[in-house]
Amino acid sequence: MSCLFPYFFPITGCVRETIEEIVFVYEAKFKDEDLYNKTEMVGVETNGERFVVKWFDEEEIKTNNIPFYPDGIVGLLSND
């Protein structure tokens, strides 16, 4: 594991005003390198709900042009 981040965020309509998530960050590489060329991929939550995953330009993330959570994770990005 590369890093662990506690992440607190507000939520509307909940008994608690904030919710905490623990984010585990791992460094990994796709075995199928063609996946790096896709603009979007579909993921599936454990409950079966689908979501879209997109690639973003690293410089846009580093300059805060795109919101990226949890706070502090941008510092893990490198130019390897």
C-alpha positions as CSV (number, residue, x, y, z in Angstrom):
1,M,0.0,0.0,0.0
2,S,1.3,3.4,-0.9
3,C,-0.8,5.5,1.5
4,L,-3.9,5.8,3.7
5,F,-6.1,8.9,3.9
6,P,-9.0,9.6,6.2
7,Y,-11.6,11.6,4.2
8,F,-14.4,13.5,5.9
9,F,-17.2,15.0,3.8
10,P,-20.6,16.6,4.4
11,I,-23.7,14.8,3.6
12,T,-27.3,16.1,3.4
13,G,-30.2,14.3,5.1
14,C,-28.1,12.2,7.4
15,V,-28.2,12.1,11.2
16,R,-24.5,12.9,11.3
17,E,-23.3,16.1,9.6
18,T,-20.2,14.5,8.2
19,I,-19.3,11.0,7.0
20,E,-15.8,9.5,7.1
21,E,-14.2,7.3,4.5
22,I,-10.9,5.6,4.7
23,V,-9.1,5.7,1.4
24,F,-6.4,3.1,0.7
25,V,-4.1,4.2,-2.1
26,Y,-2.1,1.6,-4.1
27,E,0.3,2.1,-6.9
28,A,-0.6,-0.3,-9.7
29,K,-0.2,-0.8,-13.4
30,F,-2.7,-2.3,-15.9
31,K,-1.6,-5.6,-17.3
32,D,-3.4,-4.7,-20.5
33,E,-1.7,-1.5,-21.5
34,D,-4.4,-0.7,-24.1
35,L,-6.6,0.4,-21.2
36,Y,-4.4,3.5,-20.9
37,N,-5.6,4.6,-24.3
38,K,-9.4,4.4,-23.4
39,T,-11.0,7.7,-22.6
40,E,-13.6,6.1,-20.4
41,M,-14.2,2.8,-18.7
42,V,-17.2,1.4,-16.8
43,G,-16.9,0.2,-13.3
44,V,-19.3,-1.7,-11.1
45,E,-20.0,-1.1,-7.4
46,T,-20.5,-4.1,-5.1
47,N,-24.2,-3.4,-5.2
48,G,-24.2,-3.7,-9.0
49,E,-24.5,0.0,-9.7
50,R,-22.4,1.1,-12.7
51,F,-20.2,4.2,-12.9
52,V,-17.9,5.8,-15.4
53,V,-14.2,6.1,-14.9
54,K,-12.3,8.7,-16.9
55,W,-8.7,9.7,-17.3
56,F,-7.7,13.2,-16.5
57,D,-4.6,15.2,-17.4
58,E,-2.2,15.1,-14.5
59,E,-1.3,18.8,-14.8
60,E,-4.9,19.8,-14.5
61,I,-5.2,17.8,-11.3
62,K,-1.9,19.2,-9.9
63,T,-2.9,22.8,-10.6
64,N,-6.3,22.3,-8.9
65,N,-8.3,22.8,-12.1
66,I,-10.2,19.6,-11.4
67,P,-11.4,18.7,-7.9
68,F,-9.5,15.6,-6.7
69,Y,-10.3,13.8,-3.5
70,P,-9.3,13.1,-0.8
71,D,-7.2,16.2,0.1
72,G,-3.5,15.5,0.0
73,I,-3.6,12.7,-2.6
74,V,-2.4,15.1,-5.4
75,G,1.0,15.2,-3.6
76,L,1.4,11.5,-4.4
77,L,1.4,12.1,-8.2
78,S,4.8,11.9,-9.7
79,N,6.5,12.3,-13.1
80,D,7.7,8.7,-13.2
